[in-house]
Amino acid sequence: MSDLLGRLRERGWRMTAQRRVVAEVLDGEHVHLTADEVHARAVVRLPEISRATVYNTLGELVTLGEVLEVATDKRAKRYDPNAHHPHHHLVCASCGAIRDVHPQGNPLADLPDSERFGFTVSDVEMTFKGICPNCVTA
């Protein structure tokens, strides 16, 4: 489960009703919603929330480093509240479903010096692709 709401409160982020609803919609495990999905869920909780407010709030959360912007292939960007827990993604090539995964080992250690081209590598983002169980049976 994401601890997004708690992190935002600790930061002293001004929690307007609109911001709170966006954060509540994003809070959870394996949450990777598009901005339109966030808006659709937020409207159920707060009917007057605008699409622009949702987009602006998502942008602020990304800038703060509290939400990750995840882009897979040519699909819409998705927003991941699991920004403070190192993980990678498993993506369905058919429907685009995304799950957080935590493979063992250190991918930085697997990159030999000859393949670093002088870079000082600080982070790794891996995406595993496949077909989810729902698409296999469909």
N, C-alpha and C positions, 0 to 999 in steps of 0.2 A: 504494500500500500504506500502510495506517495504521501509525503508529509508536507505538501505544498502550503496548505493553509497555515500550519504552524510556523513554517519558515518565513512566510510573509508577515505574520504577526510579530515574530522575533525581530525582523528587520525594521518594524515600525512603519510598514507600507500603509499608506492611507487606504483604509478598507471601506470604500463606498459600497453601496448596495450592488452596483453593477460589477465592480471588481470582485466582490465577494462571490457573486453568482458564477462568474467566469472561473474563479479559482475552485469553487465547489464542483463545477462540471468537470474540471480537469483532474480533480483529486481521485486517486484510485490506482489499482495495479493494472499494468498492461494497457494504459490509456494512451492512445495515439489518434486523436481526433483531428479532423480538418477544421479550419476556421468556420466553415459553414455548419459542420456538425456541432461545434461548440455553440454557435449562435442558436441553432434549432433547439438544443437542450436548455440553453439559458432562457430562451423565450418562454418555455414552459414554466420556469420558476419566477421569471420577472418579465411579463409580457411587453413592457415598454422599452426593454433594452434594444439598442440599435445595432445593426451589423457593424457600423463604423466603430462603435464603442468596443465591441468584441475584438475587432481587428487591432484597434489601438492598444487595448489591454494585453492582447497576446504579444504584440510588439514590445511593450514595456517589460513583460515577464521574460521574454527572450533576452532583451538588453540587460536586465538584472541578473541573468544567468540562472533564473529559477525554473525556466522551461526550455527544453531543447526543441529546435526546429528540425524535423526529420524529413528529408526528401528522398523518396525511393523512385527510381526510374523517372517517368514523365508524369507521375501522379501528383495530385495536390499535396502541398506541404502539410505535415501533421505535427501536432504539438505534444511533447512528451514531458510530463511533470517530474519524471524520475531523473532530474538533472544532477543530483548529488550522489547518486549510486551508480558506480561504473558498471556499464552493461553494453551489450551489442544488440542487434536486431535480427529477427527471423521474419522474413517477408514472404507472403504467398504471391507467387508470380501470376496467379489467376485473378484473385479477388482483391489483393492488396492488404489483407489482414497482416497486422504486425504484432509480434510478441517480443518481450524483453527476454534475452538469454544471457547466461553467465558462464561461458565456457571456462574450463580450467586452463591454467598455464598463463604465460606472459607473451602475448603476441609481439611485443617490442623485442624480446629476447630471440624470437624466431627470425628476425630480420638481420641477416649478416651485415657486417660493416661494409662489405663490397657493394651491397644494395642500398646503402644509406646515402651515397653520393655526397658525403660531407655534411649532411643534415644532422642537426641535433634533434632527434625525434622525441616529442613530448607526449604524444597521444596517438591512439589508434581507434579508428571507427571501422568496425566490421559489420557487414550485412550478409547474412546467410539467406539464400533464396531457395524456395521449393514450392510445393503444393500443399495447402492445408488439408486436414481431414474432411472439411465440408466440401471442398472443391473436388477432392478425389472421388467422393461418393456421388457427386452431382452428375 
